[in-house]
Amino acid sequence: MITKEEFERLKQSLPLLQNAGLQMEREFLANAYYARIPASRDIFAEGDQANAIAVLLSGRVRVYKIGETGREITLYRFGSGESCVLTANAILSRQTFPALATVESDVEGIMIPADVFRDWIDRFDTWRSFVFALLAQRLANMLLIVDEVTFRRMDMRLANLLLRRGEVQNPIKATHQDLASELGSSREVITRLLADFVDEGLIKMTRGKIEITNRDALTSRAVV
């Protein structure tokens, strides 16, 4: 059970609930529960049963895969007002979770039990629309990842990743291993490419930080 205050916070993060109706609000209050999960905690490992799904109030979760060689690749992240599409799929298909999910920054979330989640899909149009929109958005994002991995060179993908992160902070706080895990590559490959970018005057590097010094040239490198 969640409190009225927690439900009001969720309504701010999830606009669909502002017009969800009294019955759905009652069921949220009766069936959902609040959870706080610290950074670096694993939420799911591959093969886990999905007994509940979270809608986040704050924080961020990374969902990723690890290959047989030990390399990682990020599938997507989700944050405030969002939920995990692979958890939704696991609940609806009654299968196990197919990846890993780890908290990157402290999470507050409203948890919905799996049986309640399935029931709401059947009975509430607003909830069903939210879940289907989530599935469509994440499917499109994951197709972009497949396209990048299959058809784009690693230097282009790395340049694009640096540009995206540079919009949030510059210098970028990231290790070579962080970038490798994000792109499904090895640290050695990323280190070599970053050294090339330094030689070309695109970036500067210090310990744990990467500064974009020529954004226009790096943008050209991302699309060549």
C-alpha positions as CSV (number, residue, x, y, z in Angstrom):
1,M,0.0,0.0,0.0
2,I,1.2,3.5,-0.8
3,T,0.2,6.8,0.9
4,K,-1.7,9.6,-0.7
5,E,1.5,11.7,-0.6
6,E,3.4,9.0,-2.6
7,F,0.6,8.7,-5.1
8,E,0.6,12.5,-5.6
9,R,4.3,12.4,-6.3
10,L,3.7,9.6,-8.8
11,K,1.0,11.7,-10.5
12,Q,3.5,14.4,-11.1
13,S,5.9,11.9,-12.7
14,L,3.2,10.0,-14.6
15,P,0.7,12.5,-16.1
16,L,-1.7,9.7,-17.3
17,L,-2.7,9.2,-13.6
18,Q,-4.1,12.8,-13.4
19,N,-7.0,11.6,-15.5
20,A,-7.0,7.9,-14.5
21,G,-10.3,8.0,-12.6
22,L,-11.2,7.2,-9.0
23,Q,-11.2,3.4,-9.4
24,M,-7.6,3.3,-10.7
25,E,-6.5,5.7,-7.9
26,R,-8.1,3.4,-5.3
27,E,-6.4,0.4,-6.7
28,F,-3.0,2.1,-6.8
29,L,-3.3,3.0,-3.2
30,A,-4.4,-0.5,-2.2
31,N,-2.0,-2.6,-4.3
32,A,1.2,-0.6,-5.1
33,Y,4.0,-0.1,-2.6
34,Y,6.9,2.2,-2.2
35,A,10.6,1.1,-2.6
36,R,13.9,2.9,-2.3
37,I,17.0,1.2,-3.8
38,P,20.5,2.5,-3.5
39,A,23.0,3.1,-6.3
40,S,25.0,0.1,-7.5
41,R,22.3,-2.4,-6.4
42,D,21.3,-5.0,-9.0
43,I,17.5,-5.1,-9.5
44,F,17.4,-8.1,-11.8
45,A,19.9,-10.6,-13.1
46,E,19.4,-12.6,-16.2
47,G,16.9,-15.4,-15.5
48,D,15.2,-13.8,-12.5
49,Q,11.5,-14.0,-12.2
50,A,9.7,-10.6,-12.5
51,N,7.4,-10.5,-9.6
52,A,6.8,-6.7,-9.8
53,I,7.4,-3.7,-12.0
54,A,8.6,-0.3,-10.9
55,V,7.5,3.2,-12.0
56,L,10.3,5.5,-10.9
57,L,9.8,8.7,-8.9
58,S,13.5,9.5,-9.0
59,G,16.9,8.0,-9.9
60,R,18.0,6.1,-12.9
61,V,18.4,2.4,-13.9
62,R,20.6,0.9,-16.5
63,V,19.5,-2.2,-18.4
64,Y,22.3,-4.1,-20.2
65,K,23.5,-7.5,-21.6
66,I,26.8,-9.3,-21.0
67,G,28.1,-11.5,-23.8
68,E,30.0,-14.7,-23.6
69,T,33.3,-12.8,-23.8
70,G,32.3,-10.7,-20.8
71,R,31.7,-7.5,-22.8
72,E,28.7,-5.4,-21.9
73,I,26.3,-3.4,-24.0
74,T,23.7,-0.9,-22.7
75,L,20.2,-1.6,-24.0
76,Y,18.5,1.5,-22.4
77,R,18.1,3.5,-19.3
78,F,15.0,4.7,-17.6
79,G,14.2,7.3,-15.0
80,S,11.5,9.4,-13.4
81,G,8.0,8.6,-14.7
82,E,9.3,5.7,-16.7
83,S,9.4,1.9,-16.3
84,C,11.3,-1.1,-17.6
85,V,10.0,-2.5,-20.9
86,L,11.8,-5.9,-20.4
87,T,10.2,-6.2,-17.0
88,A,6.8,-5.5,-18.6
89,N,7.5,-8.1,-21.3
90,A,8.6,-10.7,-18.8
91,I,5.4,-10.2,-16.7
92,L,3.1,-10.3,-19.7
93,S,4.8,-13.3,-21.3
94,R,5.3,-15.0,-17.9
95,Q,9.0,-15.5,-18.8
96,T,12.2,-14.7,-16.9
97,F,14.1,-11.4,-17.1
98,P,16.4,-11.6,-20.2
99,A,19.1,-9.0,-19.2
100,L,20.5,-7.3,-16.2
101,A,19.2,-4.1,-14.5
102,T,21.4,-2.0,-12.1
103,V,20.7,1.2,-10.2
104,E,23.0,4.0,-11.4
105,S,21.7,6.7,-9.1
106,D,19.6,6.2,-6.0
107,V,16.1,5.1,-7.0
108,E,12.6,5.8,-5.5
109,G,9.9,3.8,-7.1
110,I,6.3,2.7,-6.9
111,M,6.2,-1.1,-7.2
112,I,3.2,-2.9,-8.8
113,P,2.9,-6.6,-8.3
114,A,2.9,-8.7,-11.5
115,D,-0.6,-10.1,-11.2
116,V,-2.0,-6.6,-10.6
117,F,0.0,-5.2,-13.5
118,R,-1.6,-7.9,-15.8
119,D,-5.1,-7.2,-14.4
120,W,-4.7,-3.4,-15.0
121,I,-3.7,-4.1,-18.7
122,D,-7.0,-5.9,-19.2
123,R,-9.3,-3.4,-17.3
124,F,-7.8,0.1,-17.6
125,D,-7.4,1.8,-21.0
126,T,-5.1,4.5,-19.7
127,W,-2.7,1.9,-18.2
128,R,-2.8,-0.2,-21.3
129,S,-2.0,2.8,-23.4
130,F,1.0,3.7,-21.2
131,V,2.4,0.2,-21.4
132,F,2.0,-0.1,-25.1
133,A,3.6,3.4,-25.7
134,L,6.5,2.2,-23.5
135,L,6.9,-0.9,-25.5
136,A,6.8,1.0,-28.8
137,Q,9.4,3.6,-27.6
138,R,11.8,1.0,-26.3
139,L,11.5,-1.2,-29.3
140,A,12.4,1.8,-31.6
141,N,15.4,2.6,-29.3
142,M,16.6,-1.0,-29.4
143,L,16.3,-1.2,-33.2
144,L,18.6,1.9,-33.3
145,I,21.1,0.0,-31.2
146,V,21.0,-3.0,-33.6
147,D,21.5,-0.6,-36.5
148,E,24.5,1.0,-34.8
149,V,26.1,-2.2,-33.8
150,T,25.6,-3.8,-37.3
151,F,26.2,-0.9,-39.6
152,R,28.2,1.8,-38.0
153,R,32.0,1.8,-37.2
154,M,33.1,2.0,-33.6
155,D,34.8,5.4,-34.0
156,M,31.5,6.8,-35.2
157,R,29.6,5.3,-32.4
158,L,32.1,6.5,-29.8
159,A,32.0,10.1,-31.3
160,N,28.2,10.1,-31.1
161,L,28.2,8.8,-27.5
162,L,30.7,11.6,-26.5
163,L,28.6,14.2,-28.2
164,R,25.4,13.0,-26.3
165,R,27.2,13.0,-23.0
166,G,28.8,16.3,-23.7
167,E,25.4,17.9,-23.9
168,V,24.9,17.1,-20.3
169,Q,28.4,17.7,-18.9
170,N,31.7,18.8,-20.4
171,P,34.2,17.5,-19.3
172,I,32.5,14.2,-19.4
173,K,33.1,12.0,-16.3
174,A,33.7,8.5,-17.7
175,T,36.4,5.9,-17.7
176,H,37.5,4.0,-20.8
177,Q,35.8,1.0,-19.4
178,D,32.5,2.9,-18.9
179,L,32.5,3.8,-22.5
180,A,33.4,0.3,-23.6
181,S,30.6,-1.2,-21.6
182,E,28.1,1.3,-23.0
183,L,29.1,0.5,-26.6
184,G,29.7,-3.3,-26.3
185,S,33.4,-2.9,-27.1
186,S,36.6,-3.6,-25.3
187,R,38.5,-1.1,-23.2
188,E,41.6,-1.5,-25.5
189,V,39.6,-0.5,-28.6
190,I,38.1,2.5,-26.9
191,T,41.5,3.6,-25.5
192,R,43.0,3.5,-29.0
193,L,40.1,5.4,-30.5
194,L,40.2,8.1,-27.8
195,A,44.0,8.5,-28.4
196,D,43.2,9.1,-32.1
197,F,40.6,11.7,-31.1
198,V,43.2,13.4,-29.0
199,D,45.7,13.4,-31.8
200,E,43.1,15.0,-34.1
201,G,42.4,17.7,-31.6
202,L,38.8,16.6,-30.9
203,I,39.1,16.0,-27.2
204,K,41.5,16.3,-24.2
205,M,41.8,13.6,-21.6
206,T,42.6,13.7,-17.9
207,R,42.1,11.0,-15.3
208,G,38.5,9.9,-15.4
209,K,37.4,12.9,-17.6
210,I,37.1,13.6,-21.3
211,E,36.7,17.2,-22.5
212,I,35.3,17.9,-26.0
213,T,37.5,20.6,-27.5
214,N,36.2,20.7,-31.1
215,R,32.6,19.8,-31.2
216,D,32.1,20.5,-34.9
217,A,34.9,18.2,-35.9
218,L,33.7,15.5,-33.5
219,T,30.2,15.8,-35.0
220,S,31.7,15.3,-38.5
221,R,33.5,12.2,-37.2
222,A,30.2,10.8,-35.9
223,V,28.5,11.0,-39.3
224,V,31.3,10.1,-41.7
